[in-house]
């Protein structure tokens, strides 16, 4: 027969009519192979008919059509079939034509003493399904790892956060989780807080305010309230926000000591009260520049109502040119521990900009480093940009110009600084003899006097 026809192989149909119909209904391709291993006939089903030149296999040895990794399996299949044994299906990779390769699941049955039929099913749909399954499994594993990493980061942040945090169920207002800072502020262990109603953690005098506060939060308001815990007489500032998880509404309740800087003793109280009243802005940040504390003057500068609205935000949101000024300040803090009189700007939330002078200091608190910033607003009538008439008197002053004036101005200032230093050195070597100094510098007397007047060195009158 002609390969690729709709009929089963003629040899099979003549010798075994019932089996021929079974092969046609269950196989994608079938081969008639003689005892010498030559393919006598090929039948191809409709799914594979147009994909390769199957007629090229007729007359070829069966072992030559399979790939090297399948040779032994193909030869064993024919041997079992001619011996009359039950042939277990084998996965054999077949090459057809120039380069088309097909993974097939082959079986075998003896037709007569000289021929066997090898029906085969195309494994590509199964392989594609397996590949999709593997890809889906890999995607699930990757997503699972991401979730585990996110959960780990959440747990670490939750436990190291200096601010007290409670996770509360919205339906019954029972505490689901509490971090160590919240346990410390409430005077209980984290295990003792979990499973308790939120109202049981605060004094009875604060419960009405708590109920009103939670109602406002659930209605979408951004408010804070002062509440007194049952275990202490010191009030706490409380803020909250809602979020949904697995169809359940939860409350994220934040706790921190009442006031911008909570004093632990009377001496600290006087100092912190003075900082609260300071007319200049005062901010304490972590090493990542997230604000930990801020006084009312800073809140006024950035047009925020109170400290609660700036805590947790980065100082870069308001101070300096984004990505420039604070980078310079922090680099100097890490190198020298202090920055004095750095000229920059403060940006308000409504687009207003104001020139300011910043003094900053780095302080270690255990293993944690914090930064303190004093921000003094400057009137535009007083703060003039640096000009070339300002002559730095040292390399440190020259470095201080970086980020405040252009490179062209800095180069000009560098030349003036070098010129001044050379003149002062010549005067020192010549014991202040202007004529000798001019000769050392290769200048005329008049040029030297002009430069002395320009740099303001000594009495520039030609007295020597």
C-alpha positions in Angstrom: 0.0 0.0 0.0 1.0 3.7 -0.3 2.2 5.1 3.1 -0.1 7.8 4.4 -3.4 6.3 3.1 -6.5 5.9 5.3 -6.4 2.1 5.1 -4.4 -0.2 7.4 -1.3 -1.9 6.0 -2.4 -4.4 3.3 -0.2 -7.1 4.7 -1.8 -6.7 8.2 -5.3 -6.5 6.8 -4.9 -9.7 4.8 -3.3 -11.7 7.6 -5.2 -10.5 10.6 -8.4 -8.6 9.7 -9.6 -8.0 13.3 -6.2 -6.8 14.5 -5.9 -4.4 11.6 -9.0 -2.6 12.7 -7.7 -2.4 16.3 -4.4 -0.9 15.1 -6.2 1.7 12.9 -8.3 2.8 15.9 -5.7 2.9 18.6 -2.3 3.7 17.0 -0.9 6.9 15.4 1.5 4.9 13.2 2.1 1.2 12.6 5.0 -0.7 11.0 5.2 -4.2 9.4 8.7 -5.5 10.1 10.1 -8.8 8.8 12.4 -11.2 10.5 15.4 -9.6 9.0 14.5 -6.3 10.6 13.4 -4.6 7.3 10.3 -2.3 7.4 7.9 -3.8 4.7 5.0 -1.4 5.2 4.0 1.8 7.1 0.6 3.0 8.0 0.2 6.6 9.3 -2.8 8.0 11.1 -4.3 11.4 10.3 -2.6 13.2 13.2 1.0 12.5 11.9 0.3 12.2 8.1 1.5 15.6 7.1 4.4 16.0 9.5 7.1 13.9 7.9 7.9 11.8 4.8 6.9 8.4 6.3 7.2 6.7 2.9 11.0 7.0 3.2 11.0 4.4 5.9 9.7 1.6 3.7 12.6 -0.8 2.8 14.9 0.5 5.6 16.1 -1.5 8.6 14.1 -0.9 11.7 17.2 -0.4 13.8 18.5 2.3 11.5 15.4 4.5 11.9 15.6 4.8 15.7 18.0 7.1 17.6 21.0 5.6 19.3 19.5 5.8 22.8 16.6 3.6 21.6 18.5 1.0 19.5 18.6 -1.8 22.1 15.0 -1.3 23.1 13.9 -1.5 19.4 15.8 -4.7 18.8 14.5 -6.3 22.0 11.0 -5.4 21.0 11.3 -7.3 17.7 12.9 -10.3 19.4 10.2 -10.6 22.0 7.5 -10.3 19.3 9.0 -13.0 17.1 9.5 -15.3 20.1 5.8 -15.0 20.8 6.3 -13.3 24.2 4.0 -10.5 25.4 5.6 -7.3 24.4 5.8 -4.6 27.1 5.3 -1.1 25.6 8.6 0.8 25.1 9.4 4.4 24.5 11.4 4.7 21.4 12.7 7.8 19.6 12.3 7.6 15.9 13.9 9.7 13.2 12.0 10.3 9.9 13.5 12.0 6.9 16.2 14.6 7.3 15.7 15.6 10.9 12.2 15.1 12.1 12.2 13.2 15.4 9.2 11.6 17.1 9.0 10.1 20.6 6.8 7.0 20.2 5.3 4.4 22.6 5.7 1.1 20.7 4.3 -2.3 21.2 4.5 -5.4 19.0 2.6 -8.5 17.9 3.4 -11.4 15.7 1.4 -11.7 12.5 3.1 -14.9 11.2 6.5 -16.6 11.3 8.0 -13.9 9.1 6.4 -10.6 10.2 5.4 -8.6 13.2 3.3 -5.5 13.5 4.6 -2.6 15.6 1.8 -0.2 16.5 3.0 3.1 18.1 1.4 6.2 19.7 2.8 9.7 19.5 4.1 10.8 22.9 4.5 14.5 22.1 1.1 15.5 23.5 2.0 13.7 26.7 5.5 15.2 26.8 4.0 18.6 26.3 1.5 18.0 29.1 4.4 16.8 31.3 6.4 19.9 30.5 3.5 22.1 31.3 3.1 20.2 34.6 6.8 20.7 35.4 6.6 24.4 34.5 3.6 24.8 36.7 5.3 23.0 39.5 8.4 25.2 39.2 6.2 28.3 39.1 4.5 27.1 42.3 7.8 26.4 44.0 9.1 29.8 43.0 6.0 31.5 44.3 6.2 29.4 47.5 9.8 30.6 48.0 8.8 34.2 47.5 6.0 33.8 50.0 8.4 32.3 52.5 10.9 35.0 52.0 8.2 37.7 52.3 6.9 36.1 55.5 10.5 35.9 56.9 11.0 39.6 56.1 7.7 40.5 57.7 8.5 38.5 60.8 11.9 40.1 61.2 10.5 43.7 60.7 7.6 42.9 63.0 9.9 41.8 65.9 12.7 44.4 65.5 10.3 47.4 65.0 10.8 49.9 67.8 7.2 50.9 67.5 4.6 48.6 69.2 2.4 46.8 66.7 -0.7 44.7 67.4 -2.7 42.8 64.7 -6.3 42.7 65.7 -9.3 40.9 64.2 -11.9 43.5 63.0 -15.0 41.4 63.8 -14.4 40.9 67.5 -11.3 43.1 68.1 -9.3 40.3 69.6 -5.5 40.5 69.4 -4.1 38.0 66.9 -0.4 38.9 67.2 1.8 41.3 69.2 5.4 42.3 68.7 8.0 42.6 71.6 7.8 46.4 71.5 4.0 46.3 72.1 4.4 43.8 74.9 7.0 46.2 76.6 4.7 49.2 76.2 1.7 47.4 77.6 3.7 45.7 80.4 2.7 42.2 79.5 4.3 39.3 77.6 3.4 38.8 73.9 1.8 35.4 74.8 -0.4 37.1 77.5 -1.6 39.7 75.0 -2.5 37.3 72.1 -6.1 36.1 72.3 -7.2 39.0 74.5 -9.7 41.6 73.6 -8.1 44.9 72.7 -10.3 46.9 75.2 -9.0 44.7 78.1 -5.4 46.1 77.5 -6.4 49.7 78.4 -7.7 51.3 81.5 -11.5 51.7 81.9 -11.2 55.4 81.6 -9.8 55.1 78.1 -12.3 52.5 76.7 -14.9 55.0 75.4 -12.1 56.8 73.5 -10.8 53.5 72.2 -14.3 52.5 70.9 -14.8 55.9 69.2 -11.2 55.7 67.7 -11.7 52.2 66.3 -15.0 53.3 64.8 -13.4 56.2 63.1 -10.5 54.0 61.8 -13.0 51.5 60.3 -14.8 54.3 58.6 -11.6 55.3 56.9 -10.4 58.2 59.0 -6.6 58.8 59.6 -6.6 59.7 63.3 -4.6 59.1 66.5 -5.6 59.0 70.1 -4.0 58.9 73.5 -4.9 55.9 75.7 -3.7 54.7 79.1 -2.8 51.0 79.4 -4.0 49.1 82.4 -0.4 48.3 83.5 0.9 51.8 83.5 -0.1 55.4 84.2 1.9 56.8 81.3 -0.4 57.4 78.3 0.4 55.9 74.9 -0.3 57.4 71.5 -2.3 54.9 69.4 -2.8 54.8 65.6 -4.4 52.2 63.4 -5.2 51.2 59.9 -7.3 48.4 58.3 -6.4 45.8 55.8 -8.0 42.6 54.4 -6.5 39.1 54.5 -8.2 35.9 53.3 -11.5 37.7 53.4 -11.1 38.9 56.9 -10.8 42.5 58.0 -7.8 43.1 60.3 -6.6 46.2 62.2 -2.9 47.1 62.4 -2.7 49.0 65.7 0.5 51.0 66.4 1.6 52.1 69.9 4.3 54.6 70.9 5.1 56.7 74.0 2.9 59.8 74.1 4.8 63.0 73.0 7.5 63.5 70.4 10.3 62.4 72.8 9.2 60.4 75.8 11.4 61.2 78.9 12.3 58.4 81.3 13.3 60.7 84.1 13.1 64.3 85.2 16.5 65.3 83.8 15.7 63.9 80.4 12.4 65.6 80.6 13.9 69.1 80.9 16.2 68.4 77.9 13.5 67.0 75.7 11.1 69.8 76.6 13.7 72.3 75.5 14.1 70.4 72.2 10.3 70.4 71.8 10.3 74.2 72.2 13.4 74.8 69.9 12.5 77.2 67.2 14.7 75.3 64.7 13.5 72.0 63.3 15.0 68.9 65.2 14.8 65.4 63.8 16.2 62.0 64.9 16.4 59.3 62.2 17.7 55.8 61.9 20.6 54.8 59.7 18.1 54.5 56.8 17.0 58.1 57.4 13.5 57.1 58.4 12.3 59.6 61.0 12.0 58.3 64.6 11.2 61.6 66.3 10.6 65.2 65.2 9.8 68.4 67.1 6.9 70.8 66.3 9.2 73.2 64.5 10.1 70.6 61.9 6.4 69.7 61.5 5.8 73.4 60.7 8.6 73.5 58.2 7.2 70.5 56.2 3.6 71.6 56.7 2.5 68.6 58.7 0.1 68.7 61.7 2.1 66.7 64.2 4.9 64.2 64.7 2.7 61.2 64.0 2.4 62.3 60.4 6.2 62.3 59.8 7.3 59.3 61.9 8.3 56.5 59.6 8.8 58.7 56.5 12.3 59.3 55.1 13.9 62.7 55.7 14.7 62.8 51.9 10.9 63.4 51.4 11.4 67.0 52.6 15.1 67.9 53.0 17.5 68.8 50.2 17.6 68.2 46.6 16.5 64.5 46.1 19.5 62.1 45.9 22.1 64.9 46.4 22.2 66.9 49.6 21.4 64.1 52.1 23.9 61.8 50.4 26.6 64.4 51.0 25.5 64.9 54.6 25.4 61.2 55.4 28.8 60.5 53.7 30.3 63.2 56.0 28.5 61.8 59.1 29.9 58.4 58.5 33.4 59.7 57.9 33.6 62.5 60.5 30.6 62.0 62.8 29.4 65.7 62.4 28.4 68.1 59.7 28.1 71.9 60.4 26.3 74.7 58.6 25.4 72.8 55.4 23.3 75.0 53.1 20.3 73.2 51.6 16.5 73.6 51.1 13.4 72.3 52.9 10.4 71.3 50.8 6.9 71.6 52.2 4.1 69.1 51.3 2.4 71.8 49.2 5.4 72.6 47.0 6.8 75.5 49.0 10.7 75.6 49.3 12.7 77.4 51.9 16.5 77.7 52.2 17.9 76.2 55.4 21.1 75.5 57.2 21.6 72.0 58.6 23.8 70.8 61.4 23.9 67.0 61.9 25.6 64.5 64.2 25.9 60.7 64.3 25.3 58.8 67.5 25.5 55.1 68.4 22.7 53.5 70.4 24.0 50.0 71.1 24.4 48.3 67.8 22.2 50.8 66.1 23.3 54.1 64.7 21.1 57.2 64.7 21.4 60.7 63.2 20.3 63.9 64.7 19.5 66.9 62.5 19.0 70.6 63.4 17.4 72.5 60.6 17.4 76.3 60.7 15.3 78.1 58.1 17.1 81.1 56.5 15.5 84.2 55.1 16.2 84.8 51.4 17.5 88.3 52.3 20.2 86.8 54.4 21.2 83.6 52.6 23.0 84.5 49.4 24.5 81.8 47.2 28.3 81.4 47.4 30.1 83.6 44.9 33.6 83.8 43.6 34.4 86.6 46.1 34.4 84.0 48.9 37.9 82.5 49.3 38.1 79.2 51.2 41.1 79.3 53.6 41.6 75.5 53.7 41.1 72.3 51.8 38.3 71.3 54.2 36.4 74.6 53.4 36.9 73.9 49.8 35.4 70.4 50.1 32.5 71.9 51.9 31.6 73.6 48.6 30.8 70.3 46.9 27.1 70.0 46.2 26.6 73.7 47.0 28.1 75.4 44.0 29.0 74.3 40.5 32.3 72.5 39.5 33.4 75.6 37.5 33.1 77.8 40.7 34.9 75.1 42.8 37.8 75.0 40.3 38.0 78.8 40.4 38.0 78.8 44.2 40.8 76.1 44.1 43.0 78.4 41.9 42.5 81.3 44.3 43.3 79.1 47.3 46.5 77.9 45.7 47.5 81.4 44.8 46.9 82.7 48.3 48.9 79.9 49.9 51.8 80.5 47.5 51.9 84.2 48.3 51.7 83.5 52.1 54.6 81.0 51.7 56.7 83.5 49.8 56.1 86.2 52.3 57.0 83.8 55.1 60.3 82.7 53.4 61.3 86.3 52.7 60.4 87.5 56.2 57.6 89.6 54.8 59.9 91.4 52.3 57.5 92.2 49.4 60.3 92.8 46.9 61.9 89.5 47.6 58.6 87.7 47.7 57.7 89.2 44.3 61.0 87.9 42.9 60.4 84.4 44.4 57.0 84.3 42.7 58.2 85.7 39.4 55.9 88.7 39.7 56.3 92.4 39.4 55.9 94.4 42.6 52.7 96.0 41.3 51.2 92.5 40.4 52.1 91.3 43.9 50.5 94.4 45.6 47.3 93.8 43.5 47.1 90.2 44.6 47.7 91.1 48.2 44.8 93.6 48.1 42.6 91.0 46.4 43.3 88.3 49.0 43.3 90.7 51.9 46.8 89.7 53.0 48.5 92.1 55.4 48.9 95.8 54.4 49.1 95.9 50.6 50.8 99.3 50.6 54.3 99.3 48.9 56.2 99.9 52.1 59.1 97.5 51.4 
